Amino acid sequence: MTFAAVSIVALAVLVVCAMSYATTRRIEVARYEVEMREELRRVASRLVYELRTAETDLQILVRSPAVQALVRRGALPVETFEDVERMRLRARAEDEFAAFHARRLHYRQIRLIAADAEGHEIVRVDKRGGDVVTVARDQLQAKGGEPYVAAGRLLKPGNIHVSPLTWNRENGQISRPRTAMLRFVMPVPSSASRQPGMIVINVPAETMLAAAFRAATPRHGVMLLDETGGSYLFDPETGMGRLRLDEPPPVPPEVLELVRSGAPAADVRSVGSFAVAAMSAPRSAIGTGRMQVALLAERSALLQAARLGSRGVALTGLVVTLAAVVAARLATIVHLRPLLRMNAEIRRARATKARPDLPITRRDEIGEVARSFAELMANSDALERRARTILHGVHDGIMIVDDAGRIDDLNDALCEILDRPRVELLGSAVARILPEGEATLAQLQGGPDEGGLIATEARRADGSRVPLEVSASRLGEGEGRIWACILRDVSERSAQEAERDCLIAALEQSNAELDAFANVASHDLKAPLRVIRNAATWIEEDLEGSLDEETRETLALMRSRADRMQALLDDLLEHAQIGRKTGESGTRFVSGAEMRAGLLALLDPPDAFEVRFCEGFDDLNLPEMPLKIVLLNFVSNAIKHHDRADGCVRIGIRDEGAVLRVDVRDDGPGIAPQYHERIFGLFQTLRARDAVEGSGMGLAIARKHIVKAGGRVTIESDGQGNGTLFSFTWPLRGARGDYLAA
């Protein structure tokens, strides 16, 4: 009871913990995903803010008075810079560029570039370290070959181009240390037919991205992917990041693929050991191109809160389980005390062989158990009395033997068989009544077929022997295992078997004598027949010139009768030996095609006669003998007794499960129903022997082979010229593949 109560409580606690963990996990994962999406949107918004700050600065700069004045004065060729007014406008533009540098700490260069083929710099202000430096005229460069200048020439007024991440170049060479730049380009508006110039702001990507992401205060790692393959990884713990242009970021390929695929809205997905939230961020509010922004978190972080919450539930469940153990133990002691007393009384009664004093008068559950146990004991006593009645009522001897080979109990029939008193046999060893009792019992107990019979003998009190059949069955398991042995007196049956063996031996001797007689008689009868046939032939040869037609017919009749008598003797000997030949079971199997060829060769039907076989006959696998003899007799009988010179015999075989059904159908005159049984008799023919040459034993031989194989033969014919159908079954012995094609 204690174990059951504790098990139930523990199971309930386990279920509660599992449900709590599952619920907490689902809630925490959902909350964590919401936080990641919000954080991703915050990071993307900050990035967009930084990008659009530069775009706003561009829009302000292209509309500044100095730049506009320079634009109004023409195409801004470099050689006209000696003009005083233009020098003044250039100085004002430099001051404005320097003012923006002062406000935007991460700007590196602000330039006004001519839109001519060489892309000459008109005004350039750099930031070097913490100083804002105006580049002298003789240090200005031609940027016409840079991709961002070419893109700027194609922009329409008011549009902005943000270049891909590339290394900063000075005079066509990558500057050292290498710095990845984002370049914001916007054309200077003008009423002229061609674009006069453009404003370009160079921003160090690492500086701008680090400032943007620090301002967004992310909790997770941030990854930024540029459409050209550049990447930036930001670590929130250090507040620093690393930009990579010439190598892939150090993340699994599947994570990189997920971030590249991106989505307009933030979405959290699990990839390997990472939880990834990715979305697309516009590179420019007006221009084309997007950057993919993603947050990377360890998946274990998603489940940390769920584990912490479930840990508290588990501790509470453990306390509840321990309390249940104590409560269940106390309740068990209180409620099971009467049951334990009843159990002690039952043990005492079993030791003293007395009936236990059970508390059957109690009105609680203990009383119910006591009354049920008392009823069980009463039923057990009744069953024991019935078993003893059966034990002593059977005619076979029965004894109960323990594992040590001693007799625990036996019935009166065994005492009568052994002619010994019950008291003498109880407790004695089996070897006392069976000469090899222990070996016999060990053979019965250890044999693979429990309950099998063993022939042995038993000793009676007077020393005589009685033949017995002994079988044993195991009752019980383990230490309480016993064996129930049945001993049957087979004295009368042994005498009958001895008599039967004598009769069988006499019958075998008689059969052997009959076989010898048949062989000798056949030989002795065939010898004078051969002499008669040869004599008729010799007389005809010697008197060749003087014989008349009647004498010739008489001599031919003598030879015919001798041939018929010899065939009759051969058929009679064959009929007598059916089923008694040695080696019949060893017949070989042939294909249907081989069987068909053999039948046609032996039959040699007339030219106008046709023997047809059913479709698939050639694919069968059939026993050559005696099936070939049966088919040969049926077909030859149909040809022999046909009423026309032409005709057809059809042979069909079909599988009916346990047997093959064989049909032999002809189109001859048929057989009247009153002769259906007669034709299977010995020496029976429906036409005169002179009209049809034959012994009249062909069908008898065929039916005897069929019956010997375990089949049966039937005939269907009305005798009105509609032909005859012989049908017989041939049992399938063993595997069906013995007869059927695979």
Summary of the structure (lengths in Angstrom):
residues: 742
radius of gyration: 58.6
end to end distance: 64.9
largest distance: 170.8
contacts: 2153
relative contact order: 0.05
helix: 50%
strand: 21%
